[in-house]
Amino acid sequence: MSRTTTTPVRSDTCETLPHSSPGASASSAADARPRDFESPPPAKERRLAEASSRLGGEEARRARLAECAAQSRLACGAAERDGRKGEDVAVVAPTFTGAAGADFYAVYDGHRGRAVASHAARTLHCELATALAAAGGASDVPRALADAFARCNADAQAQQLLDGAAAVVFVALGARGWVANAGDCRAVLHAGPGAVSRLSVDHRASEPSERARVEAAGGTVEFDNLEGMLAVSRGLGDFDFARSGFSCEPHVAGPIDLGANDGGGGGGAPSEAGRFVLLASDGVFDVMSDDEACALVAASLADGTPPADACRALLQNASARGSRDDKAAIVVRLGAAAAAEAARSTSCEI
């Protein structure tokens, strides 16, 4: 990408599946065949080979995720925990516009594949940087966010990507922040004990407002799913549901004051854990409420646990509660708790 932006951890690793030779019991005639015609390995061996090939790439990618988080102006941490499919992605893009004071955080929850989630992880922050420049900076952030989602989606369609992804984004520009989401990934603001507010909106076909919108667009909702098949009614990709009312238009919330830290009491002393924004996929929120998730993170931070470890503990807790889904989470500390003011001249590139 030629734009002067920060590139986050890439979610697509170029994988070459190992080629295994036939077993020792193969006939001599089979042994004499050219290698191009060797039989593929058994399914179990092939899965093990794929997992082994993927492991190194995933470890490197997550190391880069930690490196990018360390460069963020706001203290933050991110974690991923693969469930059954490995389709959830966390992204931290410090200085994503090329200027200090602009940071981008996102969680993408892929479904029916990982191609769209990986595409968004590579490009959505770049599209937002372009849209913000066209809008003259922070003068119209909601419009820039909507444009970025639309451009990212159009590019995915042009590449004929076939799956989809829910997305939630938190962008910090100077002393203010905004949230945008399409799908059922959530952003939650913790302002102190008992002061938890959801910044995103769950776009599920089962929600009355989304059902009405889908039906007005000519689609149907059956068994609480779009056309009886898709739980979410907004997101990126899923182009085969476009005529049924599936939309990439995000809900946008903000601006949020990043500097205030009154513990939710309107002028009182800061809470022990301070304020933070939690972004997470539905693998977390399917098994716990917003309050429960924030309480777990706040308890970790109050004990001095780094944000990344607080994220890992949250995802582990969700798994212990029975969530078998993929999971990703980001914690961004605000106010007085955001003490990670570091030199930001180093770009984060693959």
Buried (B, 14 or more C-beta within 10 A) or exposed (E): EEBEBBBBBBBBBEEEEEEBEBEEEEEEEEEEEEEEEBEEBEEEEBEBBEEEBBEEBBEBBBEBBBBBBBBBBBBBBBBBBBBEBBBBBBBBBBBBBEBEEBBBBBBBBBBBBBBBBBBBBBBBBBBBBBBBEEBEBBEBBBBBBBBBBBBBBEBBBEEEBBBBBBBBBBBBBBEBBBBBBBBBBBBBBBBBBEBBBBBBBBBBBBBEEBBEBBEEBEBBBEEEBBBEBBBBBBBBBBBBBBEBBBBBBBBBBBBBEBEBBBBBBEEEEBBBBBBBBBBBBBBBBBBBEBEBBBBBBBBBBEEEBBBBBBBBBBBBBBBEEEBEBBBBBBBBBBBEBBEBEEEBEEBBEE
